[in-house]
Amino acid sequence: MRTRMWLHLAVAAAVLALILPGTALAGPTYDRVMKEGVVRAGLMYNSIPAAYFNEKNEWVGFDVDIATEVVKRVGQQLSKNLTIEKVKVNNKTRISFLTSGRIDMSTANMTHKRERDKTIDFSITYFYDGQKILAKKGKYSKHQDFVGKRIASMQGTTSEKNIVNLLKQMGDPNAEKNVISFQDEPSAFLALQQGKVEGWSTDSTILIGYAAKEPGKYELVGDFFSDEPYGIGLPQDDSNWRDAINFAIQDMWLDGTYMKIYNKWYGPDTPYAFPMTSKIETWP
């Protein structure tokens, strides 16, 4: 009887492996990358200048360059030529794609939050930003001016929560109703252009990127009201893979490659000028 039971279990396991090969045979991300030589990187596609398609339909941006360089550096660590496979993600899919195994890393405007760390891991911080409000130039001068006004934000983001909390702190009784949520950045910016909202609030570099589309027409109002340390999102509990990513980021900083990429997109001579606020953490 026992022999028959084990035979049934073995057959069931074999059938499951055939039906769900990705699930049954999948190992840690590090091991799969070593075997297949491909890293699937989740990237935004309409977040200027982090990751977007330019007029030539080329996928470009700071995050695109960072992800590409990180993958190259990881390959050097592993003594293996790695290929980067760019995968479109947005605010709603970047975490679910990691947890479902559809991507190996998410370089996509991801603020490292403790809540998010319950389901995914993060690299060390590779970019520092903060939240502000964008409005038509000359119309507003301080945060308090937006009390009772409609403000755009992106659905399901920390930015959405932060602007609601700011309005509440300033005494807006209808804070939640006055924050209008949109699916993506282009929709939020269009609402501002059309006067459907008085402001748009998210990470400042995103606002700078869109404001550069119409120079002189928009401005950032007030100081930062949140800290947004970006990390590369990674699959949960894969220490070898996380170390490889962290070492790549640190090596980029130490040999100057990071700042070359940074200045290409955020340097003083670019439309998206954003002074570097902090050095990258490095380990001896």
Sequence and secondary structure as in RCSB ss.txt:
>XXXX:A:sequence
MRTRMWLHLAVAAAVLALILPGTALAGPTYDRVMKEGVVRAGLMYNSIPAAYFNEKNEWVGFDVDIATEVVKRVG
QQLSKNLTIEKVKVNNKTRISFLTSGRIDMSTANMTHKRERDKTIDFSITYFYDGQKILAKKGKYSKHQDFVGKR
IASMQGTTSEKNIVNLLKQMGDPNAEKNVISFQDEPSAFLALQQGKVEGWSTDSTILIGYAAKEPGKYELVGDFF
SDEPYGIGLPQDDSNWRDAINFAIQDMWLDGTYMKIYNKWYGPDTPYAFPMTSKIETWP
>XXXX:A:secstr
 HHHHHHHHHHHHHHHHHH HHHHH   HHHHHHHH EEEEEE SEETTTEEE TT  EESHHHHHHHHHHHHHH
HHHTS  EEEEEE  TTTHHHHHHTTS SEE SS B  TTGGGT EEEEEEEEEEEEEEEETTS  SGGGGTTS 
EEEETTSHHHHHHHHHHHHTT TTHHHHEEEESSHHHHHHHHHTTSSSEEEEEHHHHHHHHTTSTTSEEEES   
SEEEEEEEE TT HHHHHHHHHHHHHHHHTTHHHHHHHHHHSTTSTT     S      
